[in-house]
Amino acid sequence: MRVQQRAAQAAPAAVRQRARTPAPPTLTPAPAPATAPTAPRVALPRPGLRDAFPTVEELVGHTPIVRLQHLPGNTTNIVLAKLEGHNPAGSAKDRPALHMLKEAERRGQIRRGDTIIEATSGNTGIALAMAAAIRGYKLKLILPSSSSAERIATMTAYGAEVILAPSMEASRDMLVQMEREGLGHCLDQYNNEDNTASHYIGTGPEIWAQTGGRVTHVVSSMGTFGTIMGTGRYLKERNPAVQVVGLQPSEHVSIPGIRRWSPGYVPSLYKPEGIDRVLDLTAREAEETARCLARVEGIFAGISGAGAVSAALRLSAEVDDAVIVAVVCDRGDRYLSTGVFNAAAGAEDPAPCHAAEFHSALARLLHGHAGPHYVLFTAGAGCEGGEGEAAAAAALKGAALLVRKFVRDTWDDPAAPSADWQEPGHGAFVDEWVSEGLGV
Ligand SMILES: Cc1ncc(COP(=O)(O)O)c(C=O)c1O
């Protein structure tokens, strides 16, 4: 007792206090379970461990591919979406941006700390901004003023300087001027074969591997032509029968990221022999498909990527036993500020569509409406054959199907808007309940 007191006096205050704290009750150890869990083994740091973790640069590419479950309807075809929005900066453009930068570096044309300048409709700018940040470059981006607010803000977030021009053509002219004045090095995505090469070494081989070499069609929206030329070239080298289908906006239509180039501005990456077919795309078809993909398939695609899916659905109506891959170049969240995905967007009754859009319009319409009856409007050339898909969709929802056929003796222009058909004296509608005949 005396020894304890003396020890307490000699010890510093904190220690004395601790000595006065009552001793914790003795814990009886729990009986060991029959199979005691073993503590996870933690690998200790070792030389080379850091290389076991990917850098953000190494995450570019290797994007997933998914099968559409509902929109293709009753078909022997497989329609796939290659989700390029899974790239780290959110679009297919991560591939060319990084590849162009690295190749220019390898050739000694640029080095860390230099200023890069580029004209871009948005996604390339974001991708370049990420690549420039990673590899230590300054970046000035010239954008058409129609670019969405999200894109501009994202580029700025990566540290790029943004300059707005009235149009895409004007931004390219401004770029040439800035380069002449020595204000920076231009990677020139429109005429840079490294753009095409990035898809030749990435997107193409990935699609080939992901489809086990069974791809029959690849569909891509076209801007610089890098995606379609590189991907198409690789796939055709593996199987010359693969059909390469490109999409451009219809006349006077504006779709972010893609162009119907005016003569004199067509990028040199374009090689007509590499593309089997070019389809026109309206903004309405692309936007409706974007909403439908999100609501029906759970795929949140950007507008031009949704357009590629829409064209894939059109192709699917023409062929059997095909494996059709649509390149979905970015995600829908890049377009939120445009209002395309607002709750009310597209809620109005579908307006007449071109014959060429008929099958993709049909798929969107059927999945968007949950009524007890479906009405299928069909107007001859380019539109026939939709009854099967309509019947299958109707059966799925327990609905009945009414086909409203437009009867006309002659058909001059299958691509003419259906609004023309409704003019007096151009024919007559015949209603037919066909559910029974179609086995619904
Ligand atoms: C949204 C979007 N879709 C499609 C494309 C077309 O891709 P490419 O330039 O490879 O033809 C682009 C190009 O910038 C784009 O931004």
The ligand as an ORCA input file, in Angstrom:
! r2SCAN-3c Opt
* xyz 0 1
  C     -21.541     13.931    -79.861
  C     -20.729     13.491    -81.039
  N     -21.212     12.552    -81.816
  C     -20.522     12.127    -82.894
  C     -19.317     12.645    -83.212
  C     -18.624     12.158    -84.447
  O     -17.450     11.475    -84.253
  P     -16.291     11.631    -85.315
  O     -15.720     12.996    -85.163
  O     -15.316     10.567    -84.978
  O     -16.877     11.459    -86.682
  C     -18.805     13.650    -82.423
  C     -17.568     14.302    -82.766
  O     -17.144     15.270    -82.200
  C     -19.524     14.074    -81.291
  O     -19.062     15.056    -80.493
*
